[in-house]
Amino acid sequence: NTSPGYERMTCSVCGSLFGGRTSSEPKIAAIRMGSLDDPDAFTPKMHLYTSSQVS
């Protein structure tokens, strides 16, 4: 179940969930770092719901 105003982002090939965004902030997407082929290609701007940030 998805909250109203929240869009889940899934892979069109395998259906894996890799992120999401809200209708209130459509230019901002939360991407799961583990879904990237090269996590070092992007610099995280923040971390959420973690005990420690990405180093």
PDB file with SEQRES, HELIX, SHEET and CRYST1 records, atoms N, CA, C and O in Angstrom:
SEQRES   1 A   55  ASN THR SER PRO GLY TYR GLU ARG MET THR CYS SER VAL          
SEQRES   2 A   55  CYS GLY SER LEU PHE GLY GLY ARG THR SER SER GLU PRO          
SEQRES   3 A   55  LYS ILE ALA ALA ILE ARG MET GLY SER LEU ASP ASP PRO          
SEQRES   4 A   55  ASP ALA PHE THR PRO LYS MET HIS LEU TYR THR SER SER          
SEQRES   5 A   55  GLN VAL SER                                                  
HELIX    1 AA1 MET A   33  SER A   35  5                                   3    
HELIX    2 AA2 PRO A   39  ALA A   41  5                                   3    
SHEET    1 AA1 3 TYR A   6  THR A  10  0                                        
SHEET    2 AA1 3 LEU A  17  THR A  22 -1                                        
SHEET    3 AA1 3 ALA A  30  ILE A  31 -1                                        
CRYST1    1.000    1.000    1.000  90.00  90.00  90.00 P 1           1          
ATOM      1  N   ASN A   1       0.834  -1.187   0.000  1.00  0.00           N  
ATOM      2  CA  ASN A   1       0.000   0.000   0.000  1.00  0.00           C  
ATOM      3  C   ASN A   1       0.872   1.241   0.000  1.00  0.00           C  
ATOM      4  O   ASN A   1       1.886   1.306   0.695  1.00  0.00           O  
ATOM      5  N   THR A   2       0.468   2.218  -0.784  1.00  0.00           N  
ATOM      6  CA  THR A   2       1.199   3.468  -0.875  1.00  0.00           C  
ATOM      7  C   THR A   2       0.356   4.587  -0.294  1.00  0.00           C  
ATOM      8  O   THR A   2      -0.861   4.612  -0.476  1.00  0.00           O  
ATOM      9  N   SER A   3       0.996   5.511   0.403  1.00  0.00           N  
ATOM     10  CA  SER A   3       0.294   6.661   0.953  1.00  0.00           C  
ATOM     11  C   SER A   3      -0.195   7.562  -0.171  1.00  0.00           C  
ATOM     12  O   SER A   3       0.447   7.635  -1.219  1.00  0.00           O  
ATOM     13  N   PRO A   4      -1.317   8.251   0.021  1.00  0.00           N  
ATOM     14  CA  PRO A   4      -1.789   9.192  -1.002  1.00  0.00           C  
ATOM     15  C   PRO A   4      -0.720  10.249  -1.283  1.00  0.00           C  
ATOM     16  O   PRO A   4      -0.122  10.791  -0.353  1.00  0.00           O  
ATOM     17  N   GLY A   5      -0.481  10.541  -2.558  1.00  0.00           N  
ATOM     18  CA  GLY A   5       0.511  11.543  -2.926  1.00  0.00           C  
ATOM     19  C   GLY A   5       1.922  11.017  -3.033  1.00  0.00           C  
ATOM     20  O   GLY A   5       2.842  11.783  -3.319  1.00  0.00           O  
ATOM     21  N   TYR A   6       2.122   9.709  -2.807  1.00  0.00           N  
ATOM     22  CA  TYR A   6       3.456   9.107  -2.889  1.00  0.00           C  
ATOM     23  C   TYR A   6       3.509   8.161  -4.076  1.00  0.00           C  
ATOM     24  O   TYR A   6       2.651   7.291  -4.224  1.00  0.00           O  
ATOM     25  N   GLU A   7       4.513   8.331  -4.915  1.00  0.00           N  
ATOM     26  CA  GLU A   7       4.695   7.474  -6.085  1.00  0.00           C  
ATOM     27  C   GLU A   7       5.873   6.541  -5.853  1.00  0.00           C  
ATOM     28  O   GLU A   7       6.991   6.998  -5.616  1.00  0.00           O  
ATOM     29  N   ARG A   8       5.633   5.257  -5.919  1.00  0.00           N  
ATOM     30  CA  ARG A   8       6.716   4.270  -5.832  1.00  0.00           C  
ATOM     31  C   ARG A   8       7.384   4.172  -7.190  1.00  0.00           C  
ATOM     32  O   ARG A   8       6.707   4.179  -8.219  1.00  0.00           O  
ATOM     33  N   MET A   9       8.705   4.079  -7.202  1.00  0.00           N  
ATOM     34  CA  MET A   9       9.454   3.959  -8.447  1.00  0.00           C  
ATOM     35  C   MET A   9       9.983   2.534  -8.531  1.00  0.00           C  
ATOM     36  O   MET A   9      10.749   2.092  -7.675  1.00  0.00           O  
ATOM     37  N   THR A  10       9.559   1.813  -9.584  1.00  0.00           N  
ATOM     38  CA  THR A  10       9.942   0.414  -9.738  1.00  0.00           C  
ATOM     39  C   THR A  10      10.586   0.177 -11.099  1.00  0.00           C  
ATOM     40  O   THR A  10      10.354   0.921 -12.052  1.00  0.00           O  
ATOM     41  N   CYS A  11      11.389  -0.865 -11.169  1.00  0.00           N  
ATOM     42  CA  CYS A  11      12.045  -1.269 -12.408  1.00  0.00           C  
ATOM     43  C   CYS A  11      10.997  -1.837 -13.364  1.00  0.00           C  
ATOM     44  O   CYS A  11      10.194  -2.685 -12.977  1.00  0.00           O  
ATOM     45  N   SER A  12      11.009  -1.369 -14.610  1.00  0.00           N  
ATOM     46  CA  SER A  12      10.034  -1.861 -15.591  1.00  0.00           C  
ATOM     47  C   SER A  12      10.351  -3.276 -16.067  1.00  0.00           C  
ATOM     48  O   SER A  12       9.508  -3.926 -16.684  1.00  0.00           O  
ATOM     49  N   VAL A  13      11.567  -3.757 -15.782  1.00  0.00           N  
ATOM     50  CA  VAL A  13      11.965  -5.099 -16.209  1.00  0.00           C  
ATOM     51  C   VAL A  13      11.645  -6.137 -15.136  1.00  0.00           C  
ATOM     52  O   VAL A  13      10.977  -7.134 -15.411  1.00  0.00           O  
ATOM     53  N   CYS A  14      12.129  -5.897 -13.899  1.00  0.00           N  
ATOM     54  CA  CYS A  14      11.975  -6.915 -12.856  1.00  0.00           C  
ATOM     55  C   CYS A  14      10.966  -6.546 -11.770  1.00  0.00           C  
ATOM     56  O   CYS A  14      10.578  -7.403 -10.975  1.00  0.00           O  
ATOM     57  N   GLY A  15      10.537  -5.281 -11.725  1.00  0.00           N  
ATOM     58  CA  GLY A  15       9.559  -4.861 -10.736  1.00  0.00           C  
ATOM     59  C   GLY A  15      10.132  -4.477  -9.388  1.00  0.00           C  
ATOM     60  O   GLY A  15       9.372  -4.169  -8.470  1.00  0.00           O  
ATOM     61  N   SER A  16      11.459  -4.486  -9.237  1.00  0.00           N  
ATOM     62  CA  SER A  16      12.086  -4.127  -7.962  1.00  0.00           C  
ATOM     63  C   SER A  16      11.829  -2.666  -7.622  1.00  0.00           C  
ATOM     64  O   SER A  16      11.881  -1.795  -8.491  1.00  0.00           O  
ATOM     65  N   LEU A  17      11.552  -2.410  -6.351  1.00  0.00           N  
ATOM     66  CA  LEU A  17      11.372  -1.048  -5.866  1.00  0.00           C  
ATOM     67  C   LEU A  17      12.743  -0.405  -5.700  1.00  0.00           C  
ATOM     68  O   LEU A  17      13.604  -0.962  -5.018  1.00  0.00           O  
ATOM     69  N   PHE A  18      12.962   0.757  -6.310  1.00  0.00           N  
ATOM     70  CA  PHE A  18      14.255   1.420  -6.157  1.00  0.00           C  
ATOM     71  C   PHE A  18      14.149   2.837  -5.622  1.00  0.00           C  
ATOM     72  O   PHE A  18      15.175   3.478  -5.397  1.00  0.00           O  
ATOM     73  N   GLY A  19      12.952   3.343  -5.414  1.00  0.00           N  
ATOM     74  CA  GLY A  19      12.826   4.686  -4.864  1.00  0.00           C  
ATOM     75  C   GLY A  19      11.391   5.155  -4.875  1.00  0.00           C  
ATOM     76  O   GLY A  19      10.458   4.377  -5.074  1.00  0.00           O  
ATOM     77  N   GLY A  20      11.236   6.466  -4.653  1.00  0.00           N  
ATOM     78  CA  GLY A  20       9.916   7.061  -4.657  1.00  0.00           C  
ATOM     79  C   GLY A  20       9.989   8.567  -4.547  1.00  0.00           C  
ATOM     80  O   GLY A  20      11.055   9.140  -4.324  1.00  0.00           O  
ATOM     81  N   ARG A  21       8.825   9.205  -4.708  1.00  0.00           N  
ATOM     82  CA  ARG A  21       8.746  10.656  -4.559  1.00  0.00           C  
ATOM     83  C   ARG A  21       7.324  11.043  -4.187  1.00  0.00           C  
ATOM     84  O   ARG A  21       6.382  10.274  -4.382  1.00  0.00           O  
ATOM     85  N   THR A  22       7.188  12.246  -3.650  1.00  0.00           N  
ATOM     86  CA  THR A  22       5.878  12.741  -3.246  1.00  0.00           C  
ATOM     87  C   THR A  22       5.393  13.796  -4.228  1.00  0.00           C  
ATOM     88  O   THR A  22       6.194  14.459  -4.887  1.00  0.00           O  
ATOM     89  N   SER A  23       4.088  13.946  -4.319  1.00  0.00           N  
ATOM     90  CA  SER A  23       3.520  14.961  -5.207  1.00  0.00           C  
ATOM     91  C   SER A  23       3.808  16.366  -4.690  1.00  0.00           C  
ATOM     92  O   SER A  23       3.785  17.320  -5.469  1.00  0.00           O  
ATOM     93  N   SER A  24       4.081  16.516  -3.392  1.00  0.00           N  
ATOM     94  CA  SER A  24       4.379  17.834  -2.833  1.00  0.00           C  
ATOM     95  C   SER A  24       5.790  18.311  -3.182  1.00  0.00           C  
ATOM     96  O   SER A  24       6.055  19.513  -3.159  1.00  0.00           O  
ATOM     97  N   GLU A  25       6.696  17.388  -3.505  1.00  0.00           N  
ATOM     98  CA  GLU A  25       8.076  17.720  -3.896  1.00  0.00           C  
ATOM     99  C   GLU A  25       8.455  16.890  -5.120  1.00  0.00           C  
ATOM    100  O   GLU A  25       9.331  16.030  -5.017  1.00  0.00           O  
ATOM    101  N   PRO A  26       7.823  17.120  -6.281  1.00  0.00           N  
ATOM    102  CA  PRO A  26       8.035  16.253  -7.448  1.00  0.00           C  
ATOM    103  C   PRO A  26       9.446  16.279  -8.031  1.00  0.00           C  
ATOM    104  O   PRO A  26       9.823  15.365  -8.765  1.00  0.00           O  
ATOM    105  N   LYS A  27      10.230  17.309  -7.719  1.00  0.00           N  
ATOM    106  CA  LYS A  27      11.598  17.384  -8.249  1.00  0.00           C  
ATOM    107  C   LYS A  27      12.600  16.618  -7.394  1.00  0.00           C  
ATOM    108  O   LYS A  27      13.766  16.492  -7.767  1.00  0.00           O  
ATOM    109  N   ILE A  28      12.151  16.107  -6.252  1.00  0.00           N  
ATOM    110  CA  ILE A  28      13.031  15.372  -5.341  1.00  0.00           C  
ATOM    111  C   ILE A  28      12.607  13.908  -5.325  1.00  0.00           C  
ATOM    112  O   ILE A  28      11.441  13.592  -5.092  1.00  0.00           O  
ATOM    113  N   ALA A  29      13.559  13.025  -5.574  1.00  0.00           N  
ATOM    114  CA  ALA A  29      13.288  11.586  -5.542  1.00  0.00           C  
ATOM    115  C   ALA A  29      14.217  10.930  -4.534  1.00  0.00           C  
ATOM    116  O   ALA A  29      15.398  11.270  -4.459  1.00  0.00           O  
ATOM    117  N   ALA A  30      13.693  10.003  -3.769  1.00  0.00           N  
ATOM    118  CA  ALA A  30      14.503   9.211  -2.839  1.00  0.00           C  
ATOM    119  C   ALA A  30      14.879   7.923  -3.562  1.00  0.00           C  
ATOM    120  O   ALA A  30      14.007   7.136  -3.930  1.00  0.00           O  
ATOM    121  N   ILE A  31      16.171   7.710  -3.763  1.00  0.00           N  
ATOM    122  CA  ILE A  31      16.666   6.537  -4.484  1.00  0.00           C  
ATOM    123  C   ILE A  31      17.417   5.636  -3.511  1.00  0.00           C  
ATOM    124  O   ILE A  31      18.261   6.114  -2.752  1.00  0.00           O  
ATOM    125  N   ARG A  32      17.128   4.367  -3.524  1.00  0.00           N  
ATOM    126  CA  ARG A  32      17.842   3.410  -2.670  1.00  0.00           C  
ATOM    127  C   ARG A  32      19.238   3.189  -3.232  1.00  0.00           C  
ATOM    128  O   ARG A  32      19.386   2.729  -4.364  1.00  0.00           O  
ATOM    129  N   MET A  33      20.255   3.510  -2.456  1.00  0.00           N  
ATOM    130  CA  MET A  33      21.638   3.421  -2.925  1.00  0.00           C  
ATOM    131  C   MET A  33      21.998   2.014  -3.381  1.00  0.00           C  
ATOM    132  O   MET A  33      22.795   1.855  -4.306  1.00  0.00           O  
ATOM    133  N   GLY A  34      21.437   1.005  -2.763  1.00  0.00           N  
ATOM    134  CA  GLY A  34      21.729  -0.373  -3.143  1.00  0.00           C  
ATOM    135  C   GLY A  34      21.204  -0.746  -4.521  1.00  0.00           C  
ATOM    136  O   GLY A  34      21.576  -1.784  -5.067  1.00  0.00           O  
ATOM    137  N   SER A  35      20.341   0.095  -5.088  1.00  0.00           N  
ATOM    138  CA  SER A  35      19.806  -0.199  -6.419  1.00  0.00           C  
ATOM    139  C   SER A  35      20.683   0.338  -7.547  1.00  0.00           C  
ATOM    140  O   SER A  35      20.435   0.043  -8.716  1.00  0.00           O  
ATOM    141  N   LEU A  36      21.703   1.120  -7.209  1.00  0.00           N  
ATOM    142  CA  LEU A  36      22.574   1.706  -8.228  1.00  0.00           C  
ATOM    143  C   LEU A  36      23.715   0.766  -8.595  1.00  0.00           C  
ATOM    144  O   LEU A  36      24.273   0.091  -7.729  1.00  0.00           O  
ATOM    145  N   ASP A  37      24.057   0.724  -9.871  1.00  0.00           N  
ATOM    146  CA  ASP A  37      25.212  -0.067 -10.308  1.00  0.00           C  
ATOM    147  C   ASP A  37      26.500   0.504  -9.742  1.00  0.00           C  
ATOM    148  O   ASP A  37      27.406  -0.247  -9.379  1.00  0.00           O  
ATOM    149  N   ASP A  38      26.591   1.840  -9.663  1.00  0.00           N  
ATOM    150  CA  ASP A  38      27.784   2.511  -9.142  1.00  0.00           C  
ATOM    151  C   ASP A  38      27.351   3.571  -8.134  1.00  0.00           C  
ATOM    152  O   ASP A  38      27.163   4.728  -8.509  1.00  0.00           O  
ATOM    153  N   PRO A  39      27.189   3.202  -6.857  1.00  0.00           N  
ATOM    154  CA  PRO A  39      26.748   4.159  -5.843  1.00  0.00           C  
ATOM    155  C   PRO A  39      27.672   5.368  -5.708  1.00  0.00           C  
ATOM    156  O   PRO A  39      27.239   6.420  -5.237  1.00  0.00           O  
ATOM    157  N   ASP A  40      28.935   5.236  -6.113  1.00  0.00           N  
ATOM    158  CA  ASP A  40      29.874   6.352  -6.013  1.00  0.00           C  
ATOM    159  C   ASP A  40      29.650   7.400  -7.102  1.00  0.00           C  
ATOM    160  O   ASP A  40      30.283   8.456  -7.073  1.00  0.00           O  
ATOM    161  N   ALA A  41      28.769   7.132  -8.058  1.00  0.00           N  
ATOM    162  CA  ALA A  41      28.491   8.083  -9.133  1.00  0.00           C  
ATOM    163  C   ALA A  41      27.682   9.284  -8.634  1.00  0.00           C  
ATOM    164  O   ALA A  41      27.615  10.309  -9.312  1.00  0.00           O  
ATOM    165  N   PHE A  42      27.067   9.161  -7.450  1.00  0.00           N  
ATOM    166  CA  PHE A  42      26.248  10.227  -6.888  1.00  0.00           C  
ATOM    167  C   PHE A  42      26.689  10.527  -5.467  1.00  0.00           C  
ATOM    168  O   PHE A  42      27.128   9.636  -4.739  1.00  0.00           O  
ATOM    169  N   THR A  43      26.569  11.782  -5.080  1.00  0.00           N  
ATOM    170  CA  THR A  43      26.866  12.191  -3.714  1.00  0.00           C  
ATOM    171  C   THR A  43      25.543  12.337  -2.968  1.00  0.00           C  
ATOM    172  O   THR A  43      24.719  13.168  -3.351  1.00  0.00           O  
ATOM    173  N   PRO A  44      25.315  11.552  -1.914  1.00  0.00           N  
ATOM    174  CA  PRO A  44      24.067  11.674  -1.155  1.00  0.00           C  
ATOM    175  C   PRO A  44      23.929  13.069  -0.555  1.00  0.00           C  
ATOM    176  O   PRO A  44      24.904  13.638  -0.063  1.00  0.00           O  
ATOM    177  N   LYS A  45      22.729  13.611  -0.595  1.00  0.00           N  
ATOM    178  CA  LYS A  45      22.443  14.920  -0.006  1.00  0.00           C  
ATOM    179  C   LYS A  45      21.970  14.779   1.435  1.00  0.00           C  
ATOM    180  O   LYS A  45      22.096  15.715   2.225  1.00  0.00           O  
ATOM    181  N   MET A  46      21.422  13.603   1.785  1.00  0.00           N  
ATOM    182  CA  MET A  46      20.959  13.346   3.145  1.00  0.00           C  
ATOM    183  C   MET A  46      20.788  11.846   3.323  1.00  0.00           C  
ATOM    184  O   MET A  46      20.808  11.091   2.351  1.00  0.00           O  
ATOM    185  N   HIS A  47      20.623  11.422   4.558  1.00  0.00           N  
ATOM    186  CA  HIS A  47      20.330  10.023   4.838  1.00  0.00           C  
ATOM    187  C   HIS A  47      19.118   9.968   5.761  1.00  0.00           C  
ATOM    188  O   HIS A  47      18.949  10.823   6.629  1.00  0.00           O  
ATOM    189  N   LEU A  48      18.282   8.961   5.567  1.00  0.00           N  
ATOM    190  CA  LEU A  48      17.047   8.826   6.330  1.00  0.00           C  
ATOM    191  C   LEU A  48      16.924   7.430   6.909  1.00  0.00           C  
ATOM    192  O   LEU A  48      17.283   6.446   6.262  1.00  0.00           O  
ATOM    193  N   TYR A  49      16.422   7.350   8.116  1.00  0.00           N  
ATOM    194  CA  TYR A  49      16.117   6.073   8.752  1.00  0.00           C  
ATOM    195  C   TYR A  49      17.314   5.122   8.791  1.00  0.00           C  
ATOM    196  O   TYR A  49      17.167   3.924   8.548  1.00  0.00           O  
ATOM    197  N   THR A  50      18.469   5.647   9.088  1.00  0.00           N  
ATOM    198  CA  THR A  50      19.666   4.818   9.176  1.00  0.00           C  
ATOM    199  C   THR A  50      20.380   5.113  10.477  1.00  0.00           C  
ATOM    200  O   THR A  50      20.225   6.189  11.054  1.00  0.00           O  
ATOM    201  N   SER A  51      21.160   4.153  10.934  1.00  0.00           N  
ATOM    202  CA  SER A  51      21.938   4.395  12.146  1.00  0.00           C  
ATOM    203  C   SER A  51      23.223   5.138  11.822  1.00  0.00           C  
ATOM    204  O   SER A  51      23.829   5.740  12.707  1.00  0.00           O  
ATOM    205  N   SER A  52      23.647   5.103  10.555  1.00  0.00           N  
ATOM    206  CA  SER A  52      24.822   5.874  10.138  1.00  0.00           C  
ATOM    207  C   SER A  52      24.685   6.230   8.663  1.00  0.00           C  
ATOM    208  O   SER A  52      24.044   5.515   7.892  1.00  0.00           O  
ATOM    209  N   GLN A  53      25.293   7.336   8.291  1.00  0.00           N  
ATOM    210  CA  GLN A  53      25.197   7.783   6.899  1.00  0.00           C  
ATOM    211  C   GLN A  53      26.176   7.043   6.005  1.00  0.00           C  
ATOM    212  O   GLN A  53      27.111   6.404   6.486  1.00  0.00           O  
ATOM    213  N   VAL A  54      25.953   7.136   4.701  1.00  0.00           N  
ATOM    214  CA  VAL A  54      26.850   6.526   3.726  1.00  0.00           C  
ATOM    215  C   VAL A  54      28.196   7.215   3.831  1.00  0.00           C  
ATOM    216  O   VAL A  54      28.272   8.443   3.859  1.00  0.00           O  
ATOM    217  N   SER A  55      29.266   6.417   3.888  1.00  0.00           N  
ATOM    218  CA  SER A  55      30.595   7.032   4.015  1.00  0.00           C  
ATOM    219  C   SER A  55      31.261   7.178   2.677  1.00  0.00           C  
ATOM    220  O   SER A  55      32.384   7.676   2.597  1.00  0.00           O  
TER     221      SER A  55                                                      
END                                                                             
